[in-house]
């Protein structure tokens, strides 16, 4: 697989990553099976999908424990990215950016992941009660201590969650980035980027490109919608985040079908085996050499399909056609 680099340290990873969250969190929890997920991770590493993206809050903790079972055997094949800064309570999630907590959380993640070093340690959310420079300084100390190789920041939209897409969506994140960059270099930014959610192209991705900062494209398949495998009216289990998502109502899924139809039309031009999902990932890959899409899955077959997207080259006609697709309808939480 093609390799891409993250940050000024030129940390090399496969062009497509693996989002591990669905293995333990947010999607169809009752159907999660650990052995199936383990096979998916092994398959990813076999294909050169080296970036494994997790977080201590996924589960919580169980996602890191699962990856630790693989890393114990195949640490040299993997680039490990995990996150800190969010605590999961019984009914809510809260931010914690206190330096002491960051140090303890890192040590706990290292134990669960069964590794001596985390390749990319990301701040999941800034704590409004703690200056972000203090949190970032504690994370920088972990790099100096040899426990972490590089630091990243997860971007959030306006008001930290509910957001209205637009050119100013990531203003708060850009302000955070300018502040932490004065403390210690940012190697990567993770934010949503897909055909139906392109807002990061306006200012956030250019900020990364100008500074040689890697961009991890989260949800590049639109939470599964851009694969074309979901039908309007599809039921979601209560624990599935899409059950409460405005774009996944039957009405909005039907309204956004022209986007999937356009991706399928382009896929057919590239061959019978090419899928809408692969076209969507190839579009993300085309946004710049520093962009690494991180589609999430727990199934081997989707890992294999997603990895193959790294070899798909969209033509100028394809890209123009994608640019001409209708904008997604529905608010975006």
C-alpha positions in Angstrom: 0.0 0.0 0.0 1.1 3.6 -0.7 2.6 5.2 2.4 1.9 8.7 3.7 3.6 10.7 6.4 2.3 12.4 9.6 3.8 15.6 10.7 7.3 17.1 10.5 8.7 13.9 12.1 7.7 12.1 8.9 6.0 9.2 10.7 5.1 6.8 7.8 1.7 5.0 7.7 -0.4 3.3 5.2 -2.5 5.7 3.1 -5.7 4.2 4.5 -6.1 3.7 8.3 -8.5 1.7 10.4 -10.9 3.3 12.8 -11.4 0.8 15.7 -14.3 2.6 17.5 -17.1 0.4 15.9 -15.5 -2.7 17.5 -16.4 -1.5 21.0 -18.5 1.7 20.9 -21.3 3.6 19.2 -22.5 1.0 16.6 -24.7 -2.0 17.2 -23.2 -2.9 20.5 -25.2 -6.1 20.9 -23.7 -7.6 17.8 -20.1 -6.9 18.6 -17.9 -10.0 18.7 -14.3 -9.8 19.8 -12.9 -12.5 17.6 -14.4 -10.9 14.5 -12.8 -7.6 15.4 -9.4 -9.3 16.0 -9.6 -10.8 12.5 -10.3 -7.5 11.0 -7.3 -5.9 12.7 -5.0 -8.7 11.6 -6.3 -8.4 8.1 -5.7 -4.6 8.1 -2.1 -5.1 9.1 -1.6 -7.8 6.5 -2.8 -5.3 3.8 -0.5 -2.5 5.0 -3.3 -0.6 6.9 -0.9 0.3 9.7 -2.6 3.2 11.4 -4.9 1.8 14.1 -7.1 4.6 15.7 -8.6 4.1 19.1 -9.3 6.0 22.3 -9.4 5.2 26.0 -13.1 6.2 26.1 -14.2 3.6 23.5 -15.9 0.9 25.6 -14.6 2.6 27.8 -11.2 0.9 27.8 -12.3 -2.3 26.0 -11.1 -1.1 22.6 -7.6 -0.5 23.8 -7.6 -3.9 25.5 -8.7 -5.6 22.2 -6.0 -3.9 20.3 -3.5 -4.9 22.9 -4.1 -8.5 22.1 -3.0 -7.9 18.5 -0.1 -5.5 19.4 1.4 -8.1 21.7 2.1 -10.1 18.6 2.5 -7.5 15.8 3.7 -4.3 17.3 6.2 -3.7 14.5 3.4 -3.8 11.9 1.2 -1.1 13.6 1.1 2.6 14.0 -0.9 3.1 17.2 -3.0 6.2 17.7 -5.1 6.7 20.9 -6.7 9.6 22.6 -7.0 11.2 26.0 -9.3 13.8 27.5 -12.8 12.4 27.8 -14.3 10.4 30.7 -17.4 8.3 30.3 -19.9 8.5 33.1 -23.2 6.6 33.5 -25.2 9.2 31.6 -22.8 11.7 30.1 -19.2 12.3 28.9 -17.0 14.9 30.5 -13.7 16.4 29.5 -10.6 16.1 31.8 -7.5 17.9 30.8 -5.7 18.1 34.1 -2.0 17.3 33.7 -2.0 14.7 36.4 -4.9 12.9 34.8 -3.2 13.0 31.4 -0.1 11.3 32.8 -2.1 8.6 34.6 -4.3 8.0 31.5 -1.3 7.6 29.3 0.3 5.0 31.6 -3.1 3.1 31.7 -3.4 3.2 27.9 0.2 1.8 27.5 -0.7 -1.1 29.8 -4.0 -1.9 28.0 -2.3 -1.6 24.6 0.6 -3.8 25.7 3.2 -1.5 24.3 6.0 0.7 25.5 5.2 3.7 23.3 2.1 5.3 21.7 2.9 6.5 18.2 0.3 9.3 18.1 -1.4 10.6 21.3 -4.4 12.8 20.5 -6.3 15.2 22.7 -9.8 14.1 22.3 -11.4 17.2 23.7 -10.1 20.3 25.4 -11.2 20.7 29.0 -13.0 24.1 29.4 -11.8 24.2 33.0 -8.1 23.8 32.1 -6.0 26.0 29.8 -5.3 23.9 26.8 -1.7 24.9 27.0 -1.4 23.0 30.4 -3.0 19.9 29.0 -0.8 20.0 25.9 2.3 20.7 28.0 1.6 17.5 30.0 1.3 15.6 26.7 4.5 17.1 25.5 6.2 15.8 28.7 5.1 12.3 27.7 7.0 12.7 24.4 10.1 13.8 26.2 9.7 10.8 28.5 9.7 8.4 25.6 6.1 7.2 26.2 4.7 9.0 23.1 6.2 9.7 19.7 3.9 12.6 18.4 0.9 14.6 19.4 -2.4 15.3 17.7 -5.6 17.2 18.2 -9.1 16.1 17.5 -11.1 18.9 16.0 -14.6 19.8 17.1 -17.2 22.1 15.5 -19.0 25.1 17.0 -20.2 24.6 20.5 -18.3 21.3 20.8 -20.9 19.1 19.2 -24.1 20.4 17.7 -23.0 22.4 14.7 -24.2 24.1 11.6 -21.9 23.3 8.6 -20.2 26.4 7.2 -16.9 28.1 6.6 -16.5 29.0 10.3 -17.3 25.6 11.7 -13.7 25.0 12.9 -12.9 28.4 14.2 -12.6 27.2 17.8 -10.3 24.4 16.7 -8.0 26.7 14.8 -7.7 28.9 17.8 -6.7 25.9 19.9 -4.2 24.8 17.3 -2.5 28.2 17.3 -2.2 28.1 21.1 -0.9 24.5 21.4 1.5 25.0 18.5 3.4 27.5 20.7 3.9 24.8 23.3 4.8 21.8 21.3 4.5 20.8 17.6 1.2 19.4 16.3 1.8 16.4 14.2 -1.8 15.5 13.2 -5.3 16.9 13.3 -8.3 14.5 13.2 -11.6 15.8 11.9 -14.5 14.6 9.9 -14.1 14.8 6.1 -16.2 13.1 3.5 -18.1 13.7 0.3 -21.2 14.6 2.4 -19.3 16.5 5.1 -16.6 18.5 3.4 -16.4 21.5 5.7 -12.8 20.8 6.8 -11.7 21.8 3.3 -12.5 25.5 4.0 -9.8 26.3 6.6 -8.8 23.4 8.7 -7.2 21.3 6.0 -5.3 24.3 4.5 -3.9 25.0 8.0 -2.5 21.5 8.1 -1.2 21.6 4.5 0.7 24.9 5.1 2.5 23.4 8.2 3.1 19.9 7.2 0.6 18.6 9.7 -1.0 15.2 9.0 -4.8 15.2 8.6 -6.7 12.1 9.8 -10.1 12.1 8.0 -12.6 10.7 10.5 -15.9 9.2 9.2 -14.8 9.3 5.5 -17.8 7.1 4.7 -20.4 9.3 6.4 -21.1 6.8 9.3 -21.8 4.2 6.6 -24.2 6.1 4.5 -21.8 6.6 1.6 -21.2 2.9 1.3 -24.7 2.6 -0.2 -25.5 -0.4 2.0 -28.0 1.5 4.2 -31.5 2.0 3.1 -34.0 4.7 4.0 -36.0 3.5 7.0 -33.3 1.1 8.2 -33.7 0.5 11.9 -30.8 1.2 14.3 -30.4 -0.2 17.7 -30.9 2.2 20.6 -27.1 2.2 21.4 -26.2 3.0 17.8 -25.3 6.7 17.5 -27.2 6.9 14.1 -30.5 6.2 15.9 -30.5 9.8 17.1 -28.7 11.4 14.2 -30.7 13.9 12.1 -29.2 12.7 8.8 -30.3 9.1 9.5 -34.0 9.7 9.7 -35.9 7.9 6.9 -36.7 11.3 5.3 -33.1 12.5 5.2 -31.7 9.2 4.1 -34.1 9.3 1.2 -33.3 12.9 0.4 -29.5 12.2 0.2 -29.7 9.1 -2.0 -28.6 11.2 -5.1 -25.1 11.4 -3.4 -24.8 7.6 -3.2 -26.2 7.3 -6.8 -23.5 9.6 -8.0 -20.7 7.6 -6.3 -22.1 4.4 -7.7 -22.2 5.9 -11.2 -18.5 6.8 -11.0 -17.6 3.4 -9.5 -19.2 1.6 -12.5 -16.8 3.5 -14.8 -13.9 2.0 -13.0 -15.0 -1.6 -13.1 -17.6 -4.1 -11.8 -15.8 -4.7 -8.5 -15.4 -1.0 -7.6 -17.8 0.3 -5.0 -19.3 3.6 -4.0 -17.4 3.3 -0.7 -14.1 3.1 -2.5 -14.9 6.1 -4.6 -15.8 8.0 -1.5 -12.4 7.1 0.1 -10.5 7.8 -3.1 -12.0 11.3 -3.1 -10.7 11.9 0.5 -7.3 10.6 -0.5 -7.2 13.0 -3.4 -7.6 16.0 -1.1 -3.8 16.0 -0.3 -0.8 13.9 0.4 -1.1 14.6 4.1 -4.7 13.2 4.3 -5.2 9.7 5.7 -8.8 8.5 5.7 -9.7 6.4 8.8 -12.8 4.4 8.0 -14.2 2.5 10.9 -15.2 -1.2 10.7 -15.1 -4.5 12.6 -15.4 -6.8 9.6 -12.6 -8.3 7.5 -14.5 -7.8 4.2 -14.9 -4.1 4.7 -11.3 -3.8 5.7 -10.2 -5.4 2.5 -12.5 -3.2 0.4 -11.4 0.0 2.1 -7.7 -0.9 1.7 -8.2 -1.4 -2.0 -9.4 2.2 -2.3 -5.8 3.3 -2.0 -5.1 2.0 -5.5 -8.1 3.8 -7.1 -7.2 6.9 -9.0 -10.1 9.2 -9.8 -10.0 11.1 -13.1 -10.6 14.9 -13.4 -14.0 14.0 -14.8 -14.8 11.9 -11.7 -13.7 14.7 -9.3 -15.7 17.3 -11.2 -18.7 15.0 -11.0 -18.3 14.6 -7.3 -18.0 18.3 -6.8 -21.3 18.7 -8.7 -23.2 16.3 -6.5 -26.0 17.9 -4.4 -25.0 19.1 -0.9 -26.2 16.8 1.9 -29.5 17.7 3.4 -30.2 17.6 7.1 -28.6 19.1 10.2 -25.3 17.4 11.3 -24.7 16.6 15.0 
